[in-house]
Amino acid sequence: MTPYDLVVLGGGSAGLTGARLAGRLGARVLLVERDRLGGDCLWTGCVPSKALLHAAAQVRAARDAGAYGLPAAEGPADLGAVMAAVKQAIAAVEPHDSAEAPRPLGVDVDFGTARFTGPRTLQVAGREIRFRYALIATGSAPSLPPVPGLAEAAPLTSDTIWQLDRLPKRLAVLGGGPIGCELALAFARLGSRVTLIEALDRLLPREEPRASALIKDRFKAEGVVVLTGFRTEKIENGAVHGADGAVLAYDQLLVTTGRTTNTAGLDLGRAHADTDEHGQLRLDDRLRTANSRIYAAGDVTGRSAFTHLAGVQAASAVTDALLGTRRRIDYGAVPGVTFTDPEVARVGPTEAEARRRHGVRVRTRVLEHDQVDRAVADARTDGFTLLVLGPRDRIVGATVVAPRAGETIAHLATAVRHRWTPSQYAATVHPYPTYADGPWNAALAEVGRIHQVHLPRVQNACRRPGQHPRQQGLSA
């Protein structure tokens, strides 16, 4: 048998991060990938979707050019040309995730299907391998809801939509979460007639309700037909049939309603790594399975759908295994971004979630972006900043809806991580004019409120001895 200190199963964001870190620590590492390195993020997720959204934004800007005295573009975009640009973006990033990249760190790379043969052994392409520790980072895949006729309709998913080379005239999107909203907006801007269908009563149901309402209104202004509270009864004859009798014909159907973890075929039982009735790994707070020598990170944990968190989990698991450290991951301070226009970025709980946890000790501070000079200059005052303040006036959560909100949320994530007060957040000077003025001004407004509460006490403390109460005030 070939012995390794660490075997990593899966070459996506979590797997690559874990393998590279272990290699830098001097461990002998084997990285096993059954398909291609880079995972969903490179091939079907982060990179292609953001490249598509960028292309769609350029198309939208070209159509709006008439407002600035330039000829305005008309008609649908050439999806073939757009997808070529998407592939260029993938090709530019791919070398960083290639099999050659981790090898100088002492990482061996094997391609093939892996399965466990025992608590400390596995087999890859017929080769028996022994390991001290293993990291499962096999990711997740799109799943279809149990709607009659849906599987037979062979719908597109976030994995397969990149195969399109012609723009569909009518695109129906099932699922109003982040993936569905991003792809619906992109294709609407490229020229498809898009219908976005969500079974719950609002889009982006995990975000603040006012963020959901804003995005719905913006989508309608962009020509997207938004149907919330829509129960899909069946898919038949090229149409979505609703329980209320509605029939929505389409040329292409895209499903973005959920994902399932990739654990099938690993023979986890032989490794004594338990799963629940849904095939979900049972993990402790150190990301260890029931077999303490086998860890998990990324989508396969069921705790993360974010690339940035997958890397953090992998680093935590590797240092725990190889160094014996105990790195605690603060899941309450992990930012997430939906890259619509405007973007919706949040860290920590929503106001409703915070109230369930802390009750009446929760307050919010909202700043409309007509008070943000950069938003005024860009004619993008439709956004807002919302700070969720918990016990002792600590910032426990925040939402920013604005262009480039994903960049703006980073400093707020630090505030939530360290439980800053608005005063502590406002103490950092922010550049002007930027959208980061939104959170800063919101914090400053809250500081002003606190000063108003304490002003009478300060005035009394500053009163000159013997001064008449009517003459009270701040002394020079």
TIPATOR-55393 format. One record per residue (C-alpha): residue number from 1; residue in one letter; x, y, z. Coordinates in steps of 0.5 Angstrom, whole numbers, padded with zeros to 4 digits. Each point is the difference from the previous one (the first is absolute). Example, Ala and Ser with C-alpha at 12.3 -4.5 7.8 and 13.67 -1.06 7.14 Angstrom:
- 1,A,0025,-0009,0016
- 2,S,0002,0007,-0002
This chain:
- 1,M,0000,0000,0000
- 2,T,0002,0007,-0001
- 3,P,0000,0004,0006
- 4,Y,-0002,0007,0001
- 5,D,-0001,0005,0005
- 6,L,-0006,0003,-0003
- 7,V,-0004,-0002,-0005
- 8,V,-0005,0005,-0003
- 9,L,-0006,-0002,-0004
- 10,G,-0003,0005,-0005
- 11,G,0004,0006,-0004
- 12,G,-0005,0006,0001
- 13,S,0001,0006,0005
- 14,A,0001,-0004,0006
- 15,G,0004,-0006,-0002
- 16,L,0005,0005,-0004
- 17,T,0001,0004,0006
- 18,G,0000,-0006,0005
- 19,A,0006,-0003,-0004
- 20,R,0004,0006,-0001
- 21,L,0000,0002,0007
- 22,A,0002,-0008,0002
- 23,G,0005,0001,-0005
- 24,R,0003,0006,0003
- 25,L,0000,-0003,0006
- 26,G,0005,-0006,-0002
- 27,A,-0005,-0005,0000
- 28,R,-0001,-0006,-0006
- 29,V,-0006,0002,-0003
- 30,L,-0004,-0004,-0006
- 31,L,-0006,0004,-0003
- 32,V,-0005,-0004,-0004
- 33,E,-0005,0003,-0005
- 34,R,-0005,-0004,-0004
- 35,D,-0001,0005,-0005
- 36,R,0004,0007,-0001
- 37,L,0003,0004,0005
- 38,G,-0003,0007,0002
- 39,G,-0007,-0003,0002
- 40,D,-0006,0004,-0001
- 41,C,0003,0007,0002
- 42,L,0004,-0001,-0006
- 43,W,-0004,-0003,-0005
- 44,T,-0008,0001,0001
- 45,G,0000,0005,0006
- 46,C,0004,0006,0002
- 47,V,0004,0001,-0006
- 48,P,-0005,-0001,-0006
- 49,S,-0006,0003,0004
- 50,K,0004,0006,0002
- 51,A,0003,0001,-0008
- 52,L,-0007,-0001,-0002
- 53,L,-0003,0005,0004
- 54,H,0006,0005,-0002
- 55,A,-0002,-0001,-0007
- 56,A,-0007,0001,0001
- 57,A,0001,0006,0004
- 58,Q,0004,0003,-0006
- 59,V,-0006,-0002,-0005
- 60,R,-0004,0004,0005
- 61,A,0004,0006,0000
- 62,A,0001,0000,-0008
- 63,R,-0008,0000,0000
- 64,D,0000,0006,0005
- 65,A,0005,0004,-0004
- 66,G,-0005,0005,-0003
- 67,A,0000,0003,0006
- 68,Y,0007,0003,0000
- 69,G,0000,0002,-0008
- 70,L,0002,-0007,-0003
- 71,P,-0003,-0005,-0004
- 72,A,-0004,-0005,0004
- 73,A,0000,-0007,-0002
- 74,E,-0006,-0004,-0002
- 75,G,-0002,-0007,0000
- 76,P,0002,-0006,0003
- 77,A,0008,-0002,0002
- 78,D,0003,-0005,-0004
- 79,L,0001,-0006,0005
- 80,G,0005,-0004,-0003
- 81,A,0005,0007,0000
- 82,V,-0002,0000,0008
- 83,M,0001,-0007,0001
- 84,A,0007,0001,-0003
- 85,A,0002,0006,0005
- 86,V,-0003,-0005,0005
- 87,K,0005,-0005,-0002
- 88,Q,0006,0005,0000
- 89,A,-0001,0001,0007
- 90,I,0000,-0007,0002
- 91,A,0006,-0001,-0004
- 92,A,0004,0006,0003
- 93,V,-0002,-0003,0007
- 94,E,0001,-0007,-0002
- 95,P,0008,-0001,0001
- 96,H,-0001,0002,0007
- 97,D,-0004,-0006,0001
- 98,S,0004,-0005,-0004
- 99,A,0003,-0006,0002
- 100,E,0007,0003,-0001
- 101,A,-0001,0006,0005
- 102,P,0000,-0004,0007
- 103,R,0006,-0005,-0002
- 104,P,0005,0004,0002
- 105,L,-0003,0000,0007
- 106,G,0001,-0007,0000
- 107,V,-0007,-0002,-0002
- 108,D,-0001,-0006,-0004
- 109,V,-0006,0000,-0005
- 110,D,-0004,-0006,-0002
- 111,F,-0007,0000,-0005
- 112,G,-0005,-0005,0001
- 113,T,-0005,-0002,0005
- 114,A,0001,-0002,0007
- 115,R,-0003,-0004,0005
- 116,F,0002,-0002,0007
- 117,T,0002,-0007,0002
- 118,G,0001,0001,0007
- 119,P,0001,0005,0006
- 120,R,0007,0002,-0003
- 121,T,0000,-0003,-0007
- 122,L,-0003,0002,-0007
- 123,Q,0000,-0002,-0007
- 124,V,0001,0004,-0006
- 125,A,0000,-0003,-0007
- 126,G,0002,-0006,0003
- 127,R,0006,0002,0004
- 128,E,-0001,-0001,0008
- 129,I,0002,0006,0004
- 130,R,0001,0001,0008
- 131,F,-0001,0006,0003
- 132,R,0001,0004,0007
- 133,Y,-0005,0005,-0001
- 134,A,-0005,0001,-0006
- 135,L,-0004,0006,-0002
- 136,I,-0007,-0001,-0004
- 137,A,-0001,0006,-0004
- 138,T,-0004,-0003,-0006
- 139,G,-0005,0006,0000
- 140,S,-0007,0000,-0002
- 141,A,-0004,-0001,-0007
- 142,P,-0007,0003,-0002
- 143,S,-0006,-0004,0002
- 144,L,-0007,0001,-0003
- 145,P,-0007,0000,0004
- 146,P,-0005,-0005,0000
- 147,V,-0004,0003,-0005
- 148,P,-0004,-0004,-0005
- 149,G,0003,0000,-0007
- 150,L,0006,0004,0002
- 151,A,0006,-0005,-0001
- 152,E,-0003,-0003,-0006
- 153,A,0000,0008,-0003
- 154,A,0008,-0001,0001
- 155,P,0000,0008,0003
- 156,L,0006,0004,0000
- 157,T,0004,0000,0006
- 158,S,0006,0005,0003
- 159,D,0004,-0006,-0003
- 160,T,-0002,0000,-0007
- 161,I,-0003,0007,-0002
- 162,W,0007,0001,-0002
- 163,Q,-0001,-0004,-0006
- 164,L,-0005,0004,-0003
- 165,D,0003,0004,-0006
- 166,R,-0007,0003,-0002
- 167,L,-0004,0005,0004
- 168,P,-0007,-0003,0002
- 169,K,-0005,0005,-0002
- 170,R,-0004,-0003,0006
- 171,L,0003,-0002,0006
- 172,A,-0003,-0003,0006
- 173,V,0004,0000,0007
- 174,L,-0003,-0004,0006
- 175,G,0003,0003,0006
- 176,G,0001,0007,0003
- 177,G,0006,-0001,0004
- 178,P,0007,0003,-0002
- 179,I,0002,-0005,-0006
- 180,G,-0007,0001,-0003
- 181,C,0000,0008,0001
- 182,E,0007,0001,-0003
- 183,L,-0002,-0005,-0006
- 184,A,-0006,0003,-0001
- 185,L,0002,0007,0000
- 186,A,0006,-0002,-0005
- 187,F,-0004,-0003,-0005
- 188,A,-0006,0006,0000
- 189,R,0006,0005,-0001
- 190,L,0003,-0004,-0006
- 191,G,-0007,0000,-0003
- 192,S,-0004,-0006,0002
- 193,R,-0007,0000,0003
- 194,V,0001,-0002,0007
- 195,T,-0006,-0003,0005
- 196,L,0003,-0001,0007
- 197,I,-0004,-0005,0004
- 198,E,0000,0000,0008
- 199,A,-0004,-0005,0004
- 200,L,0001,0005,0006
- 201,D,-0003,0007,0001
- 202,R,0006,0003,-0002
- 203,L,0007,0000,-0004
- 204,L,0006,-0001,0004
- 205,P,-0004,-0003,0006
- 206,R,0006,0000,0005
- 207,E,0002,0008,-0001
- 208,E,-0004,0006,0003
- 209,P,-0007,0000,-0002
- 210,R,0001,0007,-0003
- 211,A,0006,-0002,-0004
- 212,S,-0004,-0005,-0003
- 213,A,-0005,0005,-0002
- 214,L,0005,0004,-0003
- 215,I,0003,-0005,-0004
- 216,K,-0007,-0002,-0002
- 217,D,-0002,0007,-0003
- 218,R,0007,0001,-0003
- 219,F,-0001,-0007,-0004
- 220,K,-0007,0002,-0002
- 221,A,0003,0007,-0003
- 222,E,0005,-0004,-0004
- 223,G,-0006,-0004,-0003
- 224,V,0001,-0007,0004
- 225,V,-0007,-0003,0002
- 226,V,0000,-0001,0007
- 227,L,-0005,-0005,0003
- 228,T,0001,-0002,0008
- 229,G,-0004,-0004,0004
- 230,F,-0001,-0004,-0007
- 231,R,-0001,-0008,0002
- 232,T,0002,-0004,-0006
- 233,E,-0004,-0006,-0002
- 234,K,0003,-0003,-0005
- 235,I,0004,0001,-0007
- 236,E,-0003,-0002,-0006
- 237,N,0000,0001,-0008
- 238,G,0006,0006,0001
- 239,A,-0004,0004,0006
- 240,V,0000,0001,0007
- 241,H,-0007,-0002,0003
- 242,G,-0002,0004,0006
- 243,A,-0005,-0003,0006
- 244,D,-0004,0006,-0002
- 245,G,-0001,-0002,-0007
- 246,A,0005,0005,-0003
- 247,V,0004,-0003,-0006
- 248,L,0007,0003,-0001
- 249,A,0003,-0002,-0007
- 250,Y,0008,0000,-0001
- 251,D,0005,-0002,-0005
- 252,Q,0005,-0001,0006
- 253,L,-0001,-0002,0007
- 254,L,0005,0001,0005
- 255,V,0000,-0003,0007
- 256,T,0003,0003,0006
- 257,T,-0004,-0002,0006
- 258,G,0006,-0004,0004
- 259,R,0006,-0004,0000
- 260,T,0002,-0007,0003
- 261,T,0006,-0002,0003
- 262,N,0005,-0005,-0004
- 263,T,0001,-0006,0005
- 264,A,-0002,-0006,-0004
- 265,G,0005,-0005,-0002
- 266,L,0005,0002,0005
- 267,D,-0002,-0006,0004
- 268,L,0000,0004,0007
- 269,G,-0003,-0006,0004
- 270,R,0007,-0004,-0001
- 271,A,0003,0007,0002
- 272,H,-0004,0000,0007
- 273,A,-0002,0007,-0003
- 274,D,-0008,0000,0002
- 275,T,-0005,0004,-0004
- 276,D,-0007,0001,0001
- 277,E,-0006,-0002,-0003
- 278,H,0001,0005,-0006
- 279,G,0007,-0002,-0001
- 280,Q,0002,0006,0004
- 281,L,0007,-0001,0003
- 282,R,0000,0001,0008
- 283,L,0005,0004,0002
- 284,D,0002,0003,0007
- 285,D,0002,0008,0001
- 286,R,0007,-0002,-0002
- 287,L,-0002,-0003,-0007
- 288,R,0001,-0007,0002
- 289,T,-0004,-0006,-0002
- 290,A,-0001,-0005,0005
- 291,N,0006,-0003,-0002
- 292,S,0005,0006,0003
- 293,R,0005,-0001,-0006
- 294,I,-0005,0002,-0005
- 295,Y,-0002,0007,-0001
- 296,A,-0004,0004,-0005
- 297,A,0000,0007,-0003
- 298,G,-0004,0004,-0005
- 299,D,-0007,-0002,-0003
- 300,V,0000,-0007,0002
- 301,T,-0001,0002,0008
- 302,G,-0006,0003,-0001
- 303,R,0002,0006,0004
- 304,S,0002,0004,-0006
- 305,A,-0001,0002,-0007
- 306,F,0005,0006,0000
- 307,T,0007,-0001,-0004
- 308,H,0003,0005,0005
- 309,L,-0003,-0005,0006
- 310,A,0002,-0006,-0003
- 311,G,0008,0002,0000
- 312,V,-0001,0002,0007
- 313,Q,-0003,-0007,0002
- 314,A,0006,-0003,-0004
- 315,A,0005,0004,0004
- 316,S,-0003,-0001,0007
- 317,A,-0001,-0008,-0002
- 318,V,0008,-0001,-0002
- 319,T,0003,0004,0006
- 320,D,-0005,-0004,0005
- 321,A,0003,-0006,-0003
- 322,L,0007,0001,-0002
- 323,L,0002,0005,0006
- 324,G,-0005,-0001,0005
- 325,T,-0003,0007,0000
- 326,R,-0007,0002,0002
- 327,R,-0002,0005,-0005
- 328,R,-0007,0002,0001
- 329,I,-0004,0002,-0006
- 330,D,-0005,0006,0002
- 331,Y,-0006,-0002,-0005
- 332,G,-0004,0006,0003
- 333,A,0005,0005,-0004
- 334,V,0000,-0003,-0006
- 335,P,-0002,0005,-0006
- 336,G,-0004,-0002,-0006
- 337,V,-0001,0004,-0006
- 338,T,-0006,-0001,-0006
- 339,F,0003,0003,-0006
- 340,T,-0006,0003,-0003
- 341,D,0000,0008,-0001
- 342,P,0000,0003,0005
- 343,E,0004,-0006,0004
- 344,V,-0003,-0002,0006
- 345,A,0005,-0001,0005
- 346,R,-0001,-0003,0007
- 347,V,0004,-0002,0006
- 348,G,-0003,-0003,0007
- 349,P,-0007,-0001,0001
- 350,T,-0006,0004,-0003
- 351,E,-0004,0005,0005
- 352,A,-0006,-0006,0001
- 353,E,0006,-0005,0001
- 354,A,0003,0004,0005
- 355,R,-0007,0002,0004
- 356,R,-0001,-0008,0000
- 357,R,0007,0000,0004
- 358,H,0000,0006,0004
- 359,G,-0007,0003,0000
- 360,V,-0001,0007,0002
- 361,R,0007,0002,0001
- 362,V,0001,0000,-0008
- 363,R,-0001,0007,-0004
- 364,T,0002,0001,-0007
- 365,R,0003,0006,-0003
- 366,V,-0002,0002,-0007
- 367,L,0003,0004,-0005
- 368,E,-0003,0002,-0007
- 369,H,0005,0001,-0005
- 370,D,-0003,0006,-0002
- 371,Q,0005,0003,0005
- 372,V,0006,-0004,-0003
- 373,D,0003,0005,-0005
- 374,R,0003,-0005,-0004
- 375,A,-0007,-0003,-0001
- 376,V,-0002,0007,-0002
- 377,A,0005,0001,-0005
- 378,D,-0001,-0007,-0003
- 379,A,-0008,0001,0000
- 380,R,0000,-0006,0004
- 381,T,-0004,0002,0006
- 382,D,-0004,-0006,0001
- 383,G,0004,-0004,0005
- 384,F,0001,0000,0007
- 385,T,0004,-0002,0006
- 386,L,-0003,-0003,0006
- 387,L,0004,-0001,0007
- 388,V,-0003,-0005,0004
- 389,L,0002,0002,0008
- 390,G,0000,-0006,0005
- 391,P,0001,0000,0008
- 392,R,0004,0006,0002
- 393,D,0000,0003,-0007
- 394,R,0004,-0004,-0003
- 395,I,0000,-0001,-0008
- 396,V,-0003,-0007,-0001
- 397,G,-0002,0000,-0007
- 398,A,0000,0004,-0006
- 399,T,-0003,0001,-0007
- 400,V,0002,0004,-0006
- 401,V,-0003,0001,-0006
- 402,A,0004,0004,-0005
- 403,P,0004,-0001,-0006
- 404,R,0007,-0003,0002
- 405,A,-0004,-0002,0007
- 406,G,0005,-0006,0000
- 407,E,0006,0004,0001
- 408,T,-0004,0005,0005
- 409,I,-0002,-0006,0005
- 410,A,0007,-0002,0001
- 411,H,0002,0005,0006
- 412,L,-0007,-0002,0003
- 413,A,0002,-0007,0000
- 414,T,0006,0002,0004
- 415,A,-0005,0004,0005
- 416,V,-0005,-0006,0001
- 417,R,0006,-0004,0001
- 418,H,0003,0004,0005
- 419,R,-0007,0002,0003
- 420,W,0002,0008,-0001
- 421,T,-0005,0005,0002
- 422,P,-0002,0006,-0005
- 423,S,0005,0004,0003
- 424,Q,0006,-0005,-0001
- 425,Y,-0002,-0001,-0007
- 426,A,-0001,0008,-0001
- 427,A,0007,0001,0003
- 428,T,0003,-0003,-0007
- 429,V,0000,0005,-0005
- 430,H,-0003,-0002,-0007
- 431,P,0002,0003,-0007
- 432,Y,-0005,0005,-0003
- 433,P,-0004,0000,-0004
- 434,T,-0001,-0008,0000
- 435,Y,-0006,-0004,0001
- 436,A,0004,-0002,0007
- 437,D,-0003,0007,0002
- 438,G,-0006,-0004,0001
- 439,P,0002,-0004,0006
- 440,W,0004,0005,0003
- 441,N,-0005,0006,0000
- 442,A,-0005,-0005,0003
- 443,A,0005,-0002,0006
- 444,L,0001,0008,0000
- 445,A,-0007,0001,0001
- 446,E,-0001,-0005,0005
- 447,V,0006,0003,0004
- 448,G,-0004,0007,-0001
- 449,R,-0006,-0003,0004
- 450,I,0004,-0003,0005
- 451,H,0003,0007,0001
- 452,Q,-0007,0003,0001
- 453,V,-0002,-0005,0005
- 454,H,0006,0002,0004
- 455,L,0000,0007,-0001
- 456,P,-0003,0003,0006
- 457,R,0004,-0004,0004
- 458,V,0006,0003,-0003
- 459,Q,-0003,0007,0001
- 460,N,-0001,-0001,0007
- 461,A,0007,-0002,0001
- 462,C,0003,0006,-0004
- 463,R,-0004,0005,0004
- 464,R,0004,0005,0004
- 465,P,0000,0000,0007
- 466,G,-0006,0004,0003
- 467,Q,-0003,0001,-0007
- 468,H,-0007,0001,-0001
- 469,P,-0004,-0006,-0003
- 470,R,-0002,0005,-0006
- 471,Q,0007,0002,-0001
- 472,Q,0002,-0008,-0001
- 473,G,0004,-0002,-0006
- 474,L,0006,-0002,-0003
- 475,S,0006,0005,0003
- 476,A,0005,0002,-0004
